[in-house]
Amino acid sequence: MDDGVMMSEYGCRSMDDGVRMSELWMSEYGCRSKDVGVMDVGVWMSDIMFITIPFVHGGKNCCQTIGKAKAALLEAIDILQNTNKLLGDTGSPIPSSKIAFHARSTPYVNLGSTQTVIFDHVITNIGKAYNKHTGHFTAPLNGIYVFACTFLQSGSKALHLQIVQNSSEISKGHAPSGGDIGGSMNAVIYLHKGDVVKVRHYPGRGSQTIHGKWSFFTGYLL
């Protein structure tokens, strides 16, 4: 009859149908059966393989089973090694795709022609792509981005603003004169890594005033 094999975390025991008993001991790296008086049967295993007894009294051979298990294990190791190599070849950690910012301008500012509006009070800056000192958003990744700006004019003059990518206009907005009247603009655009997006005063409009506490600039990666 076939042997029954019982294995615990610390050891295993072979029970030979009442004729003789083999004591097996197992370490982290292997397990060896010491048969009483007839032959020693060595069984190698890793910490993720099952134990197989290749020889039982009667000459039963399980080497084919061990060979298949070994081939499957080697294939799994090869896949893991190739995956690690692909990750290592990037030369740097995989960048996060979570990019978003939301900021408010705090002071009243009299804007000159093409002057950048600096939204200096940062509320959200996931990915740290927005610079509150320059008013610039610098794309950290290639992708499709959404931008929006809501603003309030102050004083007797209208307010004209535009969103620009590098030096090209991608959106514009207008708040008519009359005192504390709002305007808005938005854009959806594909950016390359390193492209700069900002809000600026429209060229050729003379001095106009933005009401800072009610003016916001927002952007995020889709």
Secondary structure, 3 states (H helix, E strand, C coil): CCCEEEECCCEEEEEECCCEEEEEEECCCEEEEECCCCCEEEEECCCCCCCCCCEECCCEECHHHHHHHHHHHHHHHHHHHHHHHHHHCCCCCCCCCCCEEEEEECCCEEECCCCECCCCEEEEEECCCEECCCCEEECCCCEEEEEEEEEEECCCCCEEEEEEECCEEEEEEEECCCCCCEEEEEEEEEECCCCEEEEEECCCCCCEEECHHHEEEEEEEC
